[in-house]
Amino acid sequence: MRSRDDQTERLAADFTRAQTEPRSDYYLAIANCDDLLIGFVRIGFGRDRSGELGYAVRFADWGRGYASEAAALMIQFGLDTLRLHRIQAACGPDNYASQRLLARLRFVPEGRIRDHVFTNDAWRDSLLYSVLEHEWRSEVVRARN
Ligand SMILES: CC(C)(COP(=O)(O)OP(=O)(O)OC[C@H]1O[C@@H](n2cnc3c(N)ncnc32)[C@H](O)[C@@H]1OP(=O)(O)O)[C@@H](O)C(=O)NCCC(=O)NCCS
């Protein structure tokens, strides 16, 4: 868990980045019905109209559909407004909640990235997923019919 100071510093950096042009990423805040900030979804820009999706919801609110709803909105924004062609996401092999979220969002598994991140004093693999513009749009049409 991050300290309050560390989190304050990170938030300040997020706000600074949000005011620079061209932008390197976009955040969507997730609030509950009491207007309390409980999570976020982020899209960071990659090369050639690609984006990387990231997200977190506070533990007490897991399993209530917050990430599914917010991530779907962010993907729609990424494709329609930011004109992305590909959106990818990476998650830990033991992160079943994230894998289920990506499956629900119709992301396609692409494989395992070895020693992708260094966290908690160790190199860790990630599973890579992506959704392409035409795949997302055909899913949206299918869901409507
Ligand atoms: C991943 C995360 C954002 C999901 O948020 P959420 O608001 O609980 O997600 P939703 O309620 O929209 O549910 C999405 C899917 O995750 C599943 N899920 C939620 N919590 C779960 C848990 N603890 N264990 C297993 N699956 C879980 C839901 O059942 C749902 O799957 P389904 O569609 O097959 O039913 C949340 O678990 C989290 O913040 N984790 C820590 C941060 C993190 O891992 N971020 C991603 C880094 S790659």
The ligand as an ORCA input file, in Angstrom:
! r2SCAN-3c Opt
* xyz 0 1
  C      -9.417     -5.381    -11.429
  C     -10.387     -4.466    -10.696
  C     -10.194     -3.028    -11.167
  C     -11.831     -4.917    -10.993
  O     -12.704     -3.930    -10.446
  P     -14.245     -4.237    -10.118
  O     -14.962     -2.936     -9.999
  O     -14.338     -5.183     -8.980
  O     -14.700     -4.977    -11.459
  P     -16.198     -5.369    -11.856
  O     -17.066     -5.356    -10.627
  O     -16.598     -4.539    -12.996
  O     -16.033     -6.890    -12.292
  C     -15.258     -7.271    -13.406
  C     -15.019     -8.771    -13.342
  O     -14.084     -9.038    -12.268
  C     -14.630    -10.041    -11.413
  N     -14.108     -9.824    -10.072
  C     -14.251     -8.710     -9.299
  N     -13.607     -8.927     -8.124
  C     -13.083    -10.182     -8.183
  C     -12.295    -10.971     -7.299
  N     -11.926    -10.514     -6.108
  N     -11.909    -12.209     -7.712
  C     -12.252    -12.697     -8.918
  N     -12.996    -11.981     -9.821
  C     -13.410    -10.752     -9.424
  C     -16.130     -9.825    -11.515
  O     -16.849    -10.971    -11.107
  C     -16.273     -9.575    -13.002
  O     -16.170    -10.772    -13.733
  P     -17.460    -11.407    -14.484
  O     -17.828    -10.396    -15.518
  O     -16.908    -12.667    -15.054
  O     -18.490    -11.568    -13.424
  C     -10.173     -4.538     -9.152
  O     -10.167     -5.888     -8.784
  C      -8.887     -3.880     -8.679
  O      -8.848     -2.670     -8.465
  N      -7.810     -4.643     -8.501
  C      -6.556     -4.086     -7.987
  C      -5.877     -3.210     -9.006
  C      -5.546     -3.975    -10.242
  O      -5.276     -5.169    -10.180
  N      -5.559     -3.246    -11.360
  C      -5.229     -3.861    -12.634
  C      -3.762     -3.953    -12.814
  S      -3.492     -4.906    -14.277
*
